[in-house]
Amino acid sequence: MNSEKWQQLQRYYANYPVKGISDLVDGCATIEYVITPQNEIKDLRVVTATRKNFADAAKFAVTRWEWASLPKNIISQPVKTQTRFEFCLGKPNQPCTGPIPIHACPGEDALYSTGYVIKT
């Protein structure tokens, strides 16, 4: 996904899942999918995830990307790829700044989602 032909793709970060906020946890999910020459997504599956809610948020994010905006047939054969989503929840006196920790999920194509706990 880092090659020039995919640079036009508008990719949205996964939202930090609301269900994880009460647990105050960080985590990850790696999603595998096939891109067809017609810019359709097929065979979307979770490779690994530290929590189911991270997997669900990552899968939803991939389906929201604007695949239809890409030129058709930029690939001649279907391509299987993976994207890793890292989720970090900033806590009071422990924000998600600096290097975000890499969790147990594989993948070089990584997107980082951060959330913040705000005390009221």
Secondary structure, DSSP 8 states (H G I E B T S, - for coil): --SGGGTT---------HHHHTTT--EEEEEEEEE-TTS-EEEEEEEEESSHHHHHHHHHHHHHS-GGGS-TTSSSS-EEEEEEEEEEEEBTTB-S-SS----S---SSEEEEEEE----
